[in-house]
């Protein structure tokens, strides 16, 4: 069987393209949420309580960005491994993304609740 490098190759039930698309989707949604809520909160000139609540959101956002950077690194490693037809390295990268995905899922409620509290504090 020959491998066509122009087509995504399934590894562990996930293709490289679907994994990297999910990571980029997460980054895009995160950027919109941070830009919208924090930018609006800062522009509206809220109280110190508003600032405290929004600072918690910024802290949660920074953690989410750390996850994004880590995920992009794993996705990049997986794509390089794919370019080299290194199936074991692709599987390792995929496993790391799955593990990180669990961490992101665990962090999501904190991110969402602090985002909502910040928006409520600034009257959005």
N, C-alpha and C positions, 0 to 999 in steps of 0.2 A: 504494500500500500504506500503510495506517495503522499506527501503532505504538501498542500498548496499554501504557500506563505501569504497569499492574498485573502485567505478566508480564515475567520476565527476558528481556532482549534479547541474543542471542548476538553477541559481538564477538570476532573472531579465534578462533572455536571455543570460547570460554569465556563463560558468562553471568555477569553481575554477581553474581547470587546465589551461584553455586558458588564464585566467587573469594572473596567475603567470608566464606562458610561455612568455607572452608579456612583462612583467616586466623584466624577465631575458634576453630576447632578447635585450631590450633597454640598459640594463647594459653592455652587451657584445659589442654592436655596439659602445657605448660611450667609453668604455675602449680602443677599437681598434683605434678609431679616436684620442683620447687624446695621446695614446702611439705613434702612427704613426706621427702625425703632430708635436707635441711638442718635442718628442724625436729627430726627424729628424732636426727640427729647431735649437735645442740646439747643436746638434752634428756638424752642418754645419758652426757654427760661424758667424752668420749674423751681420748686423749693429744694431745701437741703435734703428733705425726706425723699423727694423725687430723685435727687442725685444719688443718694445712698442705694435706693432700689435699682437704679440704672447702673450703678457701679457693680452691683452683684451680677447684673445681666452681662456687663462687659467682661467680668471674670469668667462667667460661664461661656461666653463667646470665645474668649481666648483659649479655653480648654478645647472647645469645638474646633477652632482653627488649628490647634496642635494636632488633633486627630486627623484633620484634613491633610496637613503636611505629611504626617506619618503614612496615611493611606496613599497619597500620591507617590511617595517613595516606594511603597510596596507594589503599586501598579506599574511604576516605571521599571522596577526590577523584573516584574512579570513580563512586560513588553520586551525588555532586552533579552530575557531568557527565551521568549518566543522567537525573536529574531535569530537567536542562536540554536533554535530547535532543542533547547534544554528542558525536557519535560519535567525532570525532578525539580529544577529551579522554579518552573512555572507553578508546580504544585505547592512548593514552599511559600511562594508569594501569595498564592490563593489562600492557603491556610492562614497566613498572617492577616490577610484582609478579612477573612471570616472571624478570626479572633478579635480584631479591631472593631468589626461591625458589632459584635456583642458589647464591647465597651461603649461604643457610640450609642447603642440602644439604651444602655444603662444611664448614660448622661443626658439623653434627650429630654426626660421629664424635668430635670433641673433647668436646662436651657429654655424649655418652653414656658415653665412657670415664671422664671425671672424675666423673660421677654414680656409675658403678659402683665406682670406686676409693673414693669417699667412703662409699658404703654398706658396702663390704667393711671399711673402716677402723673403722667404728663397730659392726661386727658384725651388720649387717642381712642 
